[in-house]
Amino acid sequence: MNAKKKIELISEIIDRYDDHVCFYCGSTLNGDMENDDYDDGYSDDWCPDCCKGIDPDNDWEDACLNVIDKVIHDEKFKP
């Protein structure tokens, strides 16, 4: 992946960080759902749409940095 595309992806990841939505698909995370939709069996940062367990330690900043690291090192990741 070229550097320009990486910068675009990182920018999108940071936008998702600010909005507290899934880094992978952009959907609303478990913790931001209405009471009827909330599933207390999963962490607040679990994505009910793509089922990614984004942040097992409930540390949103580290999860964001881990995803950015994947982009920088060309690991498989599609936001």
URGI-V318102 format. One record per residue. N is the residue number from 1. RES is the residue in three letters. SS is DSSP state (A for helix, B for strand, O for the rest). PHI is phi in radians with two decimals (NA if undefined). BURIAL is # if it has 9 or more other ideal C-beta (glycine too) atoms within 8 Angstrom, else .. Layout:
BEGIN
n=(N N)
res=(RES RES)
ss=(SS SS)
phi=(PHI PHI)
burial=(BURIAL BURIAL)
END
This chain:
BEGIN
n=(1 2 3 4 5 6 7 8 9 10 11 12 13 14 15 16 17 18 19 20 21 22 23 24 25 26 27 28 29 30 31 32 33 34 35 36 37 38 39 40 41 42 43 44 45 46 47 48 49 50 51 52 53 54 55 56 57 58 59 60 61 62 63 64 65 66 67 68 69 70 71 72 73 74 75 76 77 78 79)
res=(MET ASN ALA LYS LYS LYS ILE GLU LEU ILE SER GLU ILE ILE ASP ARG TYR ASP ASP HIS VAL CYS PHE TYR CYS GLY SER THR LEU ASN GLY ASP MET GLU ASN ASP ASP TYR ASP ASP GLY TYR SER ASP ASP TRP CYS PRO ASP CYS CYS LYS GLY ILE ASP PRO ASP ASN ASP TRP GLU ASP ALA CYS LEU ASN VAL ILE ASP LYS VAL ILE HIS ASP GLU LYS PHE LYS PRO)
ss=(O O A A A A A A A A A A A A A A A A A O B O O O O O O B B A A A O O O O O O O O O O O O O B B O O O O O B O O O O O O A A A A A A A A A A A A A O O O O O O O)
phi=(NA -1.35 -1.09 -1.11 -1.14 -1.06 -1.11 -1.09 -1.14 -1.11 -1.08 -1.14 -1.09 -1.13 -1.07 -1.20 -1.05 -1.10 -1.53 0.94 -2.06 -0.95 -1.18 -1.55 -2.16 1.40 -1.48 -1.20 -1.41 -0.91 -1.21 -1.76 -1.52 -1.15 -0.93 -1.20 -1.62 -1.15 -2.02 -1.27 -1.41 -2.17 -1.19 -1.11 -1.72 -1.41 -1.68 -1.32 -1.55 -1.79 1.12 -1.40 -1.52 -1.12 -2.45 -1.12 -1.69 0.94 -2.11 -1.05 -1.12 -1.14 -1.10 -1.08 -1.12 -1.11 -1.21 -1.08 -1.06 -1.07 -1.12 -1.06 -1.66 0.99 -1.42 -1.09 -2.85 -2.28 -1.34)
burial=(. . . . . # . . # # . # # # . # # . . # # # # # # . # . # # # . # . . . . # # . . . # . # # # # . . . # # # # . . . . # . # # # . . # # # # # . . . . . # . #)
END
